[in-house]
Amino acid sequence: MYKNTSLVLHSGLPAADELPWTISFVIRKRTQIDSFMELPKEKRPTDNTIWYGTPDDIEEWFEKVFSNKKNQDEFLIQINDEDVG
């Protein structure tokens, strides 16, 4: 029923019928990866997150990387000797 299309998606990938994912999934991921390549390397999700992570994992990655909130573990309080009585 299915014929080997030998669709070349990337020179490093096997033929389409040997992939563990459907062709539509791979094309969607390839489009996603291409868009990630526009980001600086330190802000890109890891390959493992891209291929095996859930959409929630990727969303969590971007929230962490692009968050403007800084985790504050220390506080600096300036005290003048004059303020201490």
C-alpha positions in Angstrom: 0.0 0.0 0.0 2.7 2.4 0.9 5.5 3.0 -1.5 9.0 4.2 -0.6 9.1 7.8 -1.7 12.7 8.2 -0.8 11.9 11.8 0.1 15.0 13.5 1.1 14.4 15.8 4.1 18.0 16.3 5.0 21.1 14.6 3.8 21.7 13.1 7.3 18.3 11.6 7.6 17.3 8.2 6.3 14.5 7.7 3.7 11.1 8.9 4.8 9.7 5.4 5.4 12.6 4.7 7.9 11.8 7.7 10.1 10.3 7.0 13.6 7.9 10.0 13.0 5.4 10.8 10.3 6.4 13.0 7.4 4.1 15.7 8.4 5.6 15.7 12.0 9.1 16.0 10.6 8.2 18.8 8.2 6.5 20.7 11.1 9.6 20.1 13.3 11.9 21.2 10.6 10.0 24.5 10.2 10.1 24.9 13.9 13.8 24.2 14.0 14.4 26.7 11.2 12.6 29.4 13.2 14.7 28.5 16.3 17.9 29.0 14.3 17.0 32.7 14.1 17.6 32.9 17.9 21.0 33.3 19.5 22.4 29.9 20.3 22.1 30.4 24.1 18.3 31.0 23.7 17.5 28.0 21.5 15.9 24.9 23.1 18.1 21.8 23.2 17.7 19.2 20.5 16.3 16.8 23.0 13.7 19.3 24.1 12.8 20.0 20.4 12.4 16.4 19.3 11.2 14.6 22.5 9.7 17.4 24.6 6.1 18.3 24.8 4.8 21.7 23.7 4.6 22.6 27.4 8.3 21.8 27.7 9.2 24.1 24.9 6.9 26.8 26.3 8.5 26.5 29.7 12.0 26.8 28.1 11.0 30.0 26.4 9.4 31.4 29.5 12.6 30.7 31.4 14.9 32.1 28.8 13.0 35.2 27.9 11.7 36.0 31.3 12.3 39.6 32.4 11.9 38.5 36.0 15.1 37.7 37.9 15.2 35.2 40.7 16.4 37.1 43.7 18.2 34.9 46.2 20.0 37.7 48.0 19.1 41.1 49.3 21.4 44.0 49.8 20.5 46.5 52.4 22.6 49.6 52.8 22.7 50.8 56.5 24.5 53.9 57.5 26.1 54.2 60.9 24.0 57.2 61.5 20.8 55.2 61.1 21.8 52.7 63.8 21.0 54.2 67.2 
